[in-house]
């Protein structure tokens, strides 16, 4: 599972240090379908 934030357009691993608070958990496929891109820090 990956997480997304309220403002960002990236998806992250739940333990990514750039994510202080996430709004939703979803699968990578779901995140991609919603137009999110992978975070360059946590490489989900
Ligand atoms: Zn990240």
mmCIF file of the protein (N, C-alpha, C, O) and its ligand, coordinates in Angstrom:
data_MODEL
# 
_entry.id   MODEL 
# 
loop_
_entity.id 
_entity.type 
_entity.pdbx_number_of_molecules 
1 polymer     1 
2 non-polymer 1 
# 
_entity_poly.entity_id                      1 
_entity_poly.type                           'polypeptide(L)' 
_entity_poly.nstd_linkage                   no 
_entity_poly.nstd_monomer                   no 
_entity_poly.pdbx_seq_one_letter_code       
;(UNK)(UNK)(UNK)(UNK)(UNK)(UNK)(UNK)(UNK)(UNK)(UNK)(UNK)(UNK)(UNK)(UNK)(UNK)(UNK)
(UNK)(UNK)(UNK)(UNK)(UNK)(UNK)(UNK)(UNK)(UNK)(UNK)(UNK)(UNK)(UNK)(UNK)(UNK)(UNK)
(UNK)(UNK)(UNK)(UNK)(UNK)(UNK)(UNK)(UNK)(UNK)(UNK)(UNK)(UNK)
;
_entity_poly.pdbx_seq_one_letter_code_can   XXXXXXXXXXXXXXXXXXXXXXXXXXXXXXXXXXXXXXXXXXXX 
_entity_poly.pdbx_strand_id                 A 
# 
loop_
_entity_poly_seq.entity_id 
_entity_poly_seq.num 
_entity_poly_seq.mon_id 
_entity_poly_seq.hetero 
1 1  UNK n 
1 2  UNK n 
1 3  UNK n 
1 4  UNK n 
1 5  UNK n 
1 6  UNK n 
1 7  UNK n 
1 8  UNK n 
1 9  UNK n 
1 10 UNK n 
1 11 UNK n 
1 12 UNK n 
1 13 UNK n 
1 14 UNK n 
1 15 UNK n 
1 16 UNK n 
1 17 UNK n 
1 18 UNK n 
1 19 UNK n 
1 20 UNK n 
1 21 UNK n 
1 22 UNK n 
1 23 UNK n 
1 24 UNK n 
1 25 UNK n 
1 26 UNK n 
1 27 UNK n 
1 28 UNK n 
1 29 UNK n 
1 30 UNK n 
1 31 UNK n 
1 32 UNK n 
1 33 UNK n 
1 34 UNK n 
1 35 UNK n 
1 36 UNK n 
1 37 UNK n 
1 38 UNK n 
1 39 UNK n 
1 40 UNK n 
1 41 UNK n 
1 42 UNK n 
1 43 UNK n 
1 44 UNK n 
# 
loop_
_struct_asym.id 
_struct_asym.entity_id 
A 1 
B 2 
# 
loop_
_chem_comp.id 
_chem_comp.type 
_chem_comp.mon_nstd_flag 
UNK 'L-peptide linking' . 
ZN  non-polymer         . 
# 
_pdbx_entity_nonpoly.entity_id   2 
_pdbx_entity_nonpoly.name        ? 
_pdbx_entity_nonpoly.comp_id     ZN 
# 
_pdbx_nonpoly_scheme.asym_id         B 
_pdbx_nonpoly_scheme.entity_id       2 
_pdbx_nonpoly_scheme.mon_id          ZN 
_pdbx_nonpoly_scheme.ndb_seq_num     1 
_pdbx_nonpoly_scheme.pdb_seq_num     101 
_pdbx_nonpoly_scheme.auth_seq_num    101 
_pdbx_nonpoly_scheme.pdb_mon_id      ZN 
_pdbx_nonpoly_scheme.auth_mon_id     ZN 
_pdbx_nonpoly_scheme.pdb_strand_id   A 
_pdbx_nonpoly_scheme.pdb_ins_code    . 
# 
loop_
_atom_site.group_PDB 
_atom_site.id 
_atom_site.type_symbol 
_atom_site.label_atom_id 
_atom_site.label_alt_id 
_atom_site.label_comp_id 
_atom_site.label_asym_id 
_atom_site.label_entity_id 
_atom_site.label_seq_id 
_atom_site.pdbx_PDB_ins_code 
_atom_site.Cartn_x 
_atom_site.Cartn_y 
_atom_site.Cartn_z 
_atom_site.occupancy 
_atom_site.B_iso_or_equiv 
_atom_site.pdbx_formal_charge 
_atom_site.auth_seq_id 
_atom_site.auth_comp_id 
_atom_site.auth_asym_id 
_atom_site.auth_atom_id 
_atom_site.pdbx_PDB_model_num 
ATOM   1   N  N  . UNK A 1 1  ? 0.838  -1.194 0.000   1.00 0.00 ? 1   UNK A N  1 
ATOM   2   C  CA . UNK A 1 1  ? 0.000  0.000  0.000   1.00 0.00 ? 1   UNK A CA 1 
ATOM   3   C  C  . UNK A 1 1  ? 0.878  1.251  0.000   1.00 0.00 ? 1   UNK A C  1 
ATOM   4   O  O  . UNK A 1 1  ? 1.995  1.240  0.517   1.00 0.00 ? 1   UNK A O  1 
ATOM   5   N  N  . UNK A 1 2  ? 0.360  2.313  -0.580  1.00 0.00 ? 2   UNK A N  1 
ATOM   6   C  CA . UNK A 1 2  ? 1.024  3.610  -0.571  1.00 0.00 ? 2   UNK A CA 1 
ATOM   7   C  C  . UNK A 1 2  ? 0.048  4.641  -0.003  1.00 0.00 ? 2   UNK A C  1 
ATOM   8   O  O  . UNK A 1 2  ? -1.134 4.360  0.192   1.00 0.00 ? 2   UNK A O  1 
ATOM   9   N  N  . UNK A 1 3  ? 0.562  5.818  0.251   1.00 0.00 ? 3   UNK A N  1 
ATOM   10  C  CA . UNK A 1 3  ? -0.300 6.866  0.817   1.00 0.00 ? 3   UNK A CA 1 
ATOM   11  C  C  . UNK A 1 3  ? -0.179 8.145  -0.017  1.00 0.00 ? 3   UNK A C  1 
ATOM   12  O  O  . UNK A 1 3  ? 0.820  8.377  -0.697  1.00 0.00 ? 3   UNK A O  1 
ATOM   13  N  N  . UNK A 1 4  ? -1.208 8.948  0.059   1.00 0.00 ? 4   UNK A N  1 
ATOM   14  C  CA . UNK A 1 4  ? -1.177 10.257 -0.604  1.00 0.00 ? 4   UNK A CA 1 
ATOM   15  C  C  . UNK A 1 4  ? -1.487 11.339 0.427   1.00 0.00 ? 4   UNK A C  1 
ATOM   16  O  O  . UNK A 1 4  ? -2.112 11.090 1.458   1.00 0.00 ? 4   UNK A O  1 
ATOM   17  N  N  . UNK A 1 5  ? -1.031 12.537 0.111   1.00 0.00 ? 5   UNK A N  1 
ATOM   18  C  CA . UNK A 1 5  ? -1.275 13.665 1.006   1.00 0.00 ? 5   UNK A CA 1 
ATOM   19  C  C  . UNK A 1 5  ? -2.357 14.567 0.408   1.00 0.00 ? 5   UNK A C  1 
ATOM   20  O  O  . UNK A 1 5  ? -2.769 14.390 -0.738  1.00 0.00 ? 5   UNK A O  1 
ATOM   21  N  N  . UNK A 1 6  ? -2.798 15.519 1.194   1.00 0.00 ? 6   UNK A N  1 
ATOM   22  C  CA . UNK A 1 6  ? -3.880 16.387 0.742   1.00 0.00 ? 6   UNK A CA 1 
ATOM   23  C  C  . UNK A 1 6  ? -3.463 17.254 -0.446  1.00 0.00 ? 6   UNK A C  1 
ATOM   24  O  O  . UNK A 1 6  ? -4.250 17.472 -1.367  1.00 0.00 ? 6   UNK A O  1 
ATOM   25  N  N  . UNK A 1 7  ? -2.219 17.750 -0.423  1.00 0.00 ? 7   UNK A N  1 
ATOM   26  C  CA . UNK A 1 7  ? -1.796 18.711 -1.442  1.00 0.00 ? 7   UNK A CA 1 
ATOM   27  C  C  . UNK A 1 7  ? -0.960 18.088 -2.542  1.00 0.00 ? 7   UNK A C  1 
ATOM   28  O  O  . UNK A 1 7  ? -1.010 18.530 -3.690  1.00 0.00 ? 7   UNK A O  1 
ATOM   29  N  N  . UNK A 1 8  ? -0.189 17.061 -2.200  1.00 0.00 ? 8   UNK A N  1 
ATOM   30  C  CA . UNK A 1 8  ? 0.816  16.557 -3.119  1.00 0.00 ? 8   UNK A CA 1 
ATOM   31  C  C  . UNK A 1 8  ? 0.239  15.815 -4.302  1.00 0.00 ? 8   UNK A C  1 
ATOM   32  O  O  . UNK A 1 8  ? -0.919 15.395 -4.296  1.00 0.00 ? 8   UNK A O  1 
ATOM   33  N  N  . UNK A 1 9  ? 1.078  15.660 -5.328  1.00 0.00 ? 9   UNK A N  1 
ATOM   34  C  CA . UNK A 1 9  ? 0.699  14.885 -6.500  1.00 0.00 ? 9   UNK A CA 1 
ATOM   35  C  C  . UNK A 1 9  ? 1.572  13.648 -6.620  1.00 0.00 ? 9   UNK A C  1 
ATOM   36  O  O  . UNK A 1 9  ? 1.710  13.068 -7.697  1.00 0.00 ? 9   UNK A O  1 
ATOM   37  N  N  . UNK A 1 10 ? 2.160  13.252 -5.494  1.00 0.00 ? 10  UNK A N  1 
ATOM   38  C  CA . UNK A 1 10 ? 3.011  12.070 -5.467  1.00 0.00 ? 10  UNK A CA 1 
ATOM   39  C  C  . UNK A 1 10 ? 2.403  11.064 -4.495  1.00 0.00 ? 10  UNK A C  1 
ATOM   40  O  O  . UNK A 1 10 ? 1.665  11.410 -3.572  1.00 0.00 ? 10  UNK A O  1 
ATOM   41  N  N  . UNK A 1 11 ? 2.746  9.811  -4.744  1.00 0.00 ? 11  UNK A N  1 
ATOM   42  C  CA . UNK A 1 11 ? 2.378  8.794  -3.747  1.00 0.00 ? 11  UNK A CA 1 
ATOM   43  C  C  . UNK A 1 11 ? 3.641  8.311  -3.059  1.00 0.00 ? 11  UNK A C  1 
ATOM   44  O  O  . UNK A 1 11 ? 4.732  8.335  -3.629  1.00 0.00 ? 11  UNK A O  1 
ATOM   45  N  N  . UNK A 1 12 ? 3.469  7.875  -1.824  1.00 0.00 ? 12  UNK A N  1 
ATOM   46  C  CA . UNK A 1 12 ? 4.595  7.578  -0.952  1.00 0.00 ? 12  UNK A CA 1 
ATOM   47  C  C  . UNK A 1 12 ? 4.412  6.264  -0.215  1.00 0.00 ? 12  UNK A C  1 
ATOM   48  O  O  . UNK A 1 12 ? 3.303  5.753  -0.062  1.00 0.00 ? 12  UNK A O  1 
ATOM   49  N  N  . UNK A 1 13 ? 5.550  5.735  0.239   1.00 0.00 ? 13  UNK A N  1 
ATOM   50  C  CA . UNK A 1 13 ? 5.474  4.685  1.243   1.00 0.00 ? 13  UNK A CA 1 
ATOM   51  C  C  . UNK A 1 13 ? 4.957  5.322  2.537   1.00 0.00 ? 13  UNK A C  1 
ATOM   52  O  O  . UNK A 1 13 ? 5.217  6.495  2.800   1.00 0.00 ? 13  UNK A O  1 
ATOM   53  N  N  . UNK A 1 14 ? 4.229  4.550  3.337   1.00 0.00 ? 14  UNK A N  1 
ATOM   54  C  CA . UNK A 1 14 ? 3.666  5.123  4.571   1.00 0.00 ? 14  UNK A CA 1 
ATOM   55  C  C  . UNK A 1 14 ? 4.717  5.689  5.515   1.00 0.00 ? 14  UNK A C  1 
ATOM   56  O  O  . UNK A 1 14 ? 4.413  6.583  6.305   1.00 0.00 ? 14  UNK A O  1 
ATOM   57  N  N  . UNK A 1 15 ? 5.947  5.187  5.451   1.00 0.00 ? 15  UNK A N  1 
ATOM   58  C  CA . UNK A 1 15 ? 6.984  5.661  6.369   1.00 0.00 ? 15  UNK A CA 1 
ATOM   59  C  C  . UNK A 1 15 ? 7.892  6.718  5.745   1.00 0.00 ? 15  UNK A C  1 
ATOM   60  O  O  . UNK A 1 15 ? 8.950  7.020  6.296   1.00 0.00 ? 15  UNK A O  1 
ATOM   61  N  N  . UNK A 1 16 ? 7.497  7.280  4.610   1.00 0.00 ? 16  UNK A N  1 
ATOM   62  C  CA . UNK A 1 16 ? 8.317  8.316  3.967   1.00 0.00 ? 16  UNK A CA 1 
ATOM   63  C  C  . UNK A 1 16 ? 8.476  9.514  4.899   1.00 0.00 ? 16  UNK A C  1 
ATOM   64  O  O  . UNK A 1 16 ? 7.498  10.005 5.464   1.00 0.00 ? 16  UNK A O  1 
ATOM   65  N  N  . UNK A 1 17 ? 9.722  9.983  5.054   1.00 0.00 ? 17  UNK A N  1 
ATOM   66  C  CA . UNK A 1 17 ? 9.940  11.073 6.008   1.00 0.00 ? 17  UNK A CA 1 
ATOM   67  C  C  . UNK A 1 17 ? 9.430  12.409 5.492   1.00 0.00 ? 17  UNK A C  1 
ATOM   68  O  O  . UNK A 1 17 ? 9.362  13.372 6.256   1.00 0.00 ? 17  UNK A O  1 
ATOM   69  N  N  . UNK A 1 18 ? 9.069  12.493 4.213   1.00 0.00 ? 18  UNK A N  1 
ATOM   70  C  CA . UNK A 1 18 ? 8.514  13.754 3.712   1.00 0.00 ? 18  UNK A CA 1 
ATOM   71  C  C  . UNK A 1 18 ? 7.011  13.862 3.984   1.00 0.00 ? 18  UNK A C  1 
ATOM   72  O  O  . UNK A 1 18 ? 6.408  14.920 3.803   1.00 0.00 ? 18  UNK A O  1 
ATOM   73  N  N  . UNK A 1 19 ? 6.424  12.756 4.417   1.00 0.00 ? 19  UNK A N  1 
ATOM   74  C  CA . UNK A 1 19 ? 4.978  12.760 4.677   1.00 0.00 ? 19  UNK A CA 1 
ATOM   75  C  C  . UNK A 1 19 ? 4.731  12.907 6.167   1.00 0.00 ? 19  UNK A C  1 
ATOM   76  O  O  . UNK A 1 19 ? 5.031  12.003 6.946   1.00 0.00 ? 19  UNK A O  1 
ATOM   77  N  N  . UNK A 1 20 ? 4.186  14.041 6.559   1.00 0.00 ? 20  UNK A N  1 
ATOM   78  C  CA . UNK A 1 20 ? 3.874  14.256 7.977   1.00 0.00 ? 20  UNK A CA 1 
ATOM   79  C  C  . UNK A 1 20 ? 2.482  13.725 8.300   1.00 0.00 ? 20  UNK A C  1 
ATOM   80  O  O  . UNK A 1 20 ? 2.238  13.182 9.378   1.00 0.00 ? 20  UNK A O  1 
ATOM   81  N  N  . UNK A 1 21 ? 1.596  13.891 7.358   1.00 0.00 ? 21  UNK A N  1 
ATOM   82  C  CA . UNK A 1 21 ? 0.224  13.446 7.584   1.00 0.00 ? 21  UNK A CA 1 
ATOM   83  C  C  . UNK A 1 21 ? -0.373 13.062 6.239   1.00 0.00 ? 21  UNK A C  1 
ATOM   84  O  O  . UNK A 1 21 ? -0.393 13.865 5.306   1.00 0.00 ? 21  UNK A O  1 
ATOM   85  N  N  . UNK A 1 22 ? -0.854 11.840 6.147   1.00 0.00 ? 22  UNK A N  1 
ATOM   86  C  CA . UNK A 1 22 ? -1.459 11.441 4.882   1.00 0.00 ? 22  UNK A CA 1 
ATOM   87  C  C  . UNK A 1 22 ? -2.970 11.354 5.016   1.00 0.00 ? 22  UNK A C  1 
ATOM   88  O  O  . UNK A 1 22 ? -3.503 11.209 6.115   1.00 0.00 ? 22  UNK A O  1 
ATOM   89  N  N  . UNK A 1 23 ? -3.644 11.445 3.890   1.00 0.00 ? 23  UNK A N  1 
ATOM   90  C  CA . UNK A 1 23 ? -5.103 11.494 3.918   1.00 0.00 ? 23  UNK A CA 1 
ATOM   91  C  C  . UNK A 1 23 ? -5.732 10.176 3.489   1.00 0.00 ? 23  UNK A C  1 
ATOM   92  O  O  . UNK A 1 23 ? -6.898 9.917  3.786   1.00 0.00 ? 23  UNK A O  1 
ATOM   93  N  N  . UNK A 1 24 ? -4.961 9.336  2.786   1.00 0.00 ? 24  UNK A N  1 
ATOM   94  C  CA . UNK A 1 24 ? -5.578 8.132  2.256   1.00 0.00 ? 24  UNK A CA 1 
ATOM   95  C  C  . UNK A 1 24 ? -4.523 7.082  1.978   1.00 0.00 ? 24  UNK A C  1 
ATOM   96  O  O  . UNK A 1 24 ? -3.413 7.396  1.549   1.00 0.00 ? 24  UNK A O  1 
ATOM   97  N  N  . UNK A 1 25 ? -4.881 5.833  2.226   1.00 0.00 ? 25  UNK A N  1 
ATOM   98  C  CA . UNK A 1 25 ? -4.055 4.708  1.811   1.00 0.00 ? 25  UNK A CA 1 
ATOM   99  C  C  . UNK A 1 25 ? -4.688 4.090  0.579   1.00 0.00 ? 25  UNK A C  1 
ATOM   100 O  O  . UNK A 1 25 ? -5.911 3.983  0.491   1.00 0.00 ? 25  UNK A O  1 
ATOM   101 N  N  . UNK A 1 26 ? -3.863 3.683  -0.367  1.00 0.00 ? 26  UNK A N  1 
ATOM   102 C  CA . UNK A 1 26 ? -4.382 3.038  -1.551  1.00 0.00 ? 26  UNK A CA 1 
ATOM   103 C  C  . UNK A 1 26 ? -3.279 2.205  -2.190  1.00 0.00 ? 26  UNK A C  1 
ATOM   104 O  O  . UNK A 1 26 ? -2.127 2.255  -1.760  1.00 0.00 ? 26  UNK A O  1 
ATOM   105 N  N  . UNK A 1 27 ? -3.631 1.449  -3.204  1.00 0.00 ? 27  UNK A N  1 
ATOM   106 C  CA . UNK A 1 27 ? -2.605 0.650  -3.866  1.00 0.00 ? 27  UNK A CA 1 
ATOM   107 C  C  . UNK A 1 27 ? -1.865 1.503  -4.892  1.00 0.00 ? 27  UNK A C  1 
ATOM   108 O  O  . UNK A 1 27 ? -2.344 2.562  -5.298  1.00 0.00 ? 27  UNK A O  1 
ATOM   109 N  N  . UNK A 1 28 ? -0.696 1.028  -5.301  1.00 0.00 ? 28  UNK A N  1 
ATOM   110 C  CA . UNK A 1 28 ? 0.075  1.752  -6.313  1.00 0.00 ? 28  UNK A CA 1 
ATOM   111 C  C  . UNK A 1 28 ? -0.752 1.907  -7.588  1.00 0.00 ? 28  UNK A C  1 
ATOM   112 O  O  . UNK A 1 28 ? -0.753 2.972  -8.207  1.00 0.00 ? 28  UNK A O  1 
ATOM   113 N  N  . UNK A 1 29 ? -1.446 0.855  -7.973  1.00 0.00 ? 29  UNK A N  1 
ATOM   114 C  CA . UNK A 1 29 ? -2.264 0.940  -9.184  1.00 0.00 ? 29  UNK A CA 1 
ATOM   115 C  C  . UNK A 1 29 ? -3.331 2.016  -9.065  1.00 0.00 ? 29  UNK A C  1 
ATOM   116 O  O  . UNK A 1 29 ? -3.559 2.785  -9.999  1.00 0.00 ? 29  UNK A O  1 
ATOM   117 N  N  . UNK A 1 30 ? -3.978 2.065  -7.916  1.00 0.00 ? 30  UNK A N  1 
ATOM   118 C  CA . UNK A 1 30 ? -5.009 3.090  -7.710  1.00 0.00 ? 30  UNK A CA 1 
ATOM   119 C  C  . UNK A 1 30 ? -4.399 4.493  -7.775  1.00 0.00 ? 30  UNK A C  1 
ATOM   120 O  O  . UNK A 1 30 ? -4.958 5.397  -8.395  1.00 0.00 ? 30  UNK A O  1 
ATOM   121 N  N  . UNK A 1 31 ? -3.255 4.655  -7.131  1.00 0.00 ? 31  UNK A N  1 
ATOM   122 C  CA . UNK A 1 31 ? -2.599 5.958  -7.126  1.00 0.00 ? 31  UNK A CA 1 
ATOM   123 C  C  . UNK A 1 31 ? -2.241 6.387  -8.547  1.00 0.00 ? 31  UNK A C  1 
ATOM   124 O  O  . UNK A 1 31 ? -2.437 7.544  -8.917  1.00 0.00 ? 31  UNK A O  1 
ATOM   125 N  N  . UNK A 1 32 ? -1.722 5.465  -9.333  1.00 0.00 ? 32  UNK A N  1 
ATOM   126 C  CA . UNK A 1 32 ? -1.355 5.793  -10.711 1.00 0.00 ? 32  UNK A CA 1 
ATOM   127 C  C  . UNK A 1 32 ? -2.581 6.165  -11.532 1.00 0.00 ? 32  UNK A C  1 
ATOM   128 O  O  . UNK A 1 32 ? -2.547 7.101  -12.331 1.00 0.00 ? 32  UNK A O  1 
ATOM   129 N  N  . UNK A 1 33 ? -3.664 5.421  -11.325 1.00 0.00 ? 33  UNK A N  1 
ATOM   130 C  CA . UNK A 1 33 ? -4.885 5.709  -12.079 1.00 0.00 ? 33  UNK A CA 1 
ATOM   131 C  C  . UNK A 1 33 ? -5.432 7.091  -11.737 1.00 0.00 ? 33  UNK A C  1 
ATOM   132 O  O  . UNK A 1 33 ? -6.091 7.727  -12.558 1.00 0.00 ? 33  UNK A O  1 
ATOM   133 N  N  . UNK A 1 34 ? -5.153 7.548  -10.520 1.00 0.00 ? 34  UNK A N  1 
ATOM   134 C  CA . UNK A 1 34 ? -5.614 8.873  -10.099 1.00 0.00 ? 34  UNK A CA 1 
ATOM   135 C  C  . UNK A 1 34 ? -4.643 9.967  -10.536 1.00 0.00 ? 34  UNK A C  1 
ATOM   136 O  O  . UNK A 1 34 ? -4.875 11.147 -10.269 1.00 0.00 ? 34  UNK A O  1 
ATOM   137 N  N  . UNK A 1 35 ? -3.571 9.585  -11.199 1.00 0.00 ? 35  UNK A N  1 
ATOM   138 C  CA . UNK A 1 35 ? -2.647 10.576 -11.740 1.00 0.00 ? 35  UNK A CA 1 
ATOM   139 C  C  . UNK A 1 35 ? -1.485 10.925 -10.829 1.00 0.00 ? 35  UNK A C  1 
ATOM   140 O  O  . UNK A 1 35 ? -0.746 11.873 -11.097 1.00 0.00 ? 35  UNK A O  1 
ATOM   141 N  N  . UNK A 1 36 ? -1.316 10.164 -9.754  1.00 0.00 ? 36  UNK A N  1 
ATOM   142 C  CA . UNK A 1 36 ? -0.198 10.435 -8.851  1.00 0.00 ? 36  UNK A CA 1 
ATOM   143 C  C  . UNK A 1 36 ? 1.087  9.819  -9.396  1.00 0.00 ? 36  UNK A C  1 
ATOM   144 O  O  . UNK A 1 36 ? 1.074  8.791  -10.073 1.00 0.00 ? 36  UNK A O  1 
ATOM   145 N  N  . UNK A 1 37 ? 2.198  10.483 -9.077  1.00 0.00 ? 37  UNK A N  1 
ATOM   146 C  CA . UNK A 1 37 ? 3.508  10.001 -9.496  1.00 0.00 ? 37  UNK A CA 1 
ATOM   147 C  C  . UNK A 1 37 ? 4.281  9.514  -8.273  1.00 0.00 ? 37  UNK A C  1 
ATOM   148 O  O  . UNK A 1 37 ? 4.015  9.956  -7.155  1.00 0.00 ? 37  UNK A O  1 
ATOM   149 N  N  . UNK A 1 38 ? 5.242  8.599  -8.478  1.00 0.00 ? 38  UNK A N  1 
ATOM   150 C  CA . UNK A 1 38 ? 5.999  8.092  -7.339  1.00 0.00 ? 38  UNK A CA 1 
ATOM   151 C  C  . UNK A 1 38 ? 6.923  9.146  -6.738  1.00 0.00 ? 38  UNK A C  1 
ATOM   152 O  O  . UNK A 1 38 ? 7.544  9.927  -7.459  1.00 0.00 ? 38  UNK A O  1 
ATOM   153 N  N  . UNK A 1 39 ? 7.004  9.157  -5.439  1.00 0.00 ? 39  UNK A N  1 
ATOM   154 C  CA . UNK A 1 39 ? 7.913  10.057 -4.727  1.00 0.00 ? 39  UNK A CA 1 
ATOM   155 C  C  . UNK A 1 39 ? 9.348  9.673  -5.063  1.00 0.00 ? 39  UNK A C  1 
ATOM   156 O  O  . UNK A 1 39 ? 9.673  8.489  -5.163  1.00 0.00 ? 39  UNK A O  1 
ATOM   157 N  N  . UNK A 1 40 ? 10.218 10.690 -5.240  1.00 0.00 ? 40  UNK A N  1 
ATOM   158 C  CA . UNK A 1 40 ? 11.609 10.403 -5.553  1.00 0.00 ? 40  UNK A CA 1 
ATOM   159 C  C  . UNK A 1 40 ? 12.422 10.083 -4.308  1.00 0.00 ? 40  UNK A C  1 
ATOM   160 O  O  . UNK A 1 40 ? 13.544 9.587  -4.406  1.00 0.00 ? 40  UNK A O  1 
ATOM   161 N  N  . UNK A 1 41 ? 11.862 10.362 -3.147  1.00 0.00 ? 41  UNK A N  1 
ATOM   162 C  CA . UNK A 1 41 ? 12.584 10.122 -1.896  1.00 0.00 ? 41  UNK A CA 1 
ATOM   163 C  C  . UNK A 1 41 ? 12.393 8.678  -1.440  1.00 0.00 ? 41  UNK A C  1 
ATOM   164 O  O  . UNK A 1 41 ? 13.369 7.976  -1.173  1.00 0.00 ? 41  UNK A O  1 
ATOM   165 N  N  . UNK A 1 42 ? 11.157 8.241  -1.352  1.00 0.00 ? 42  UNK A N  1 
ATOM   166 C  CA . UNK A 1 42 ? 10.916 6.899  -0.787  1.00 0.00 ? 42  UNK A CA 1 
ATOM   167 C  C  . UNK A 1 42 ? 10.786 5.832  -1.877  1.00 0.00 ? 42  UNK A C  1 
ATOM   168 O  O  . UNK A 1 42 ? 10.754 4.641  -1.564  1.00 0.00 ? 42  UNK A O  1 
ATOM   169 N  N  . UNK A 1 43 ? 10.712 6.230  -3.131  1.00 0.00 ? 43  UNK A N  1 
ATOM   170 C  CA . UNK A 1 43 ? 10.642 5.283  -4.248  1.00 0.00 ? 43  UNK A CA 1 
ATOM   171 C  C  . UNK A 1 43 ? 9.621  4.155  -4.023  1.00 0.00 ? 43  UNK A C  1 
ATOM   172 O  O  . UNK A 1 43 ? 10.000 2.985  -3.960  1.00 0.00 ? 43  UNK A O  1 
ATOM   173 N  N  . UNK A 1 44 ? 8.363  4.491  -3.904  1.00 0.00 ? 44  UNK A N  1 
ATOM   174 C  CA . UNK A 1 44 ? 7.334  3.477  -3.656  1.00 0.00 ? 44  UNK A CA 1 
ATOM   175 C  C  . UNK A 1 44 ? 7.129  2.566  -4.872  1.00 0.00 ? 44  UNK A C  1 
ATOM   176 O  O  . UNK A 1 44 ? 6.298  1.659  -4.830  1.00 0.00 ? 44  UNK A O  1 
HETATM 177 ZN ZN . ZN  B 2 .  ? 7.923  9.843  -0.303  1.00 0.00 ? 101 ZN  A ZN 1 
# 
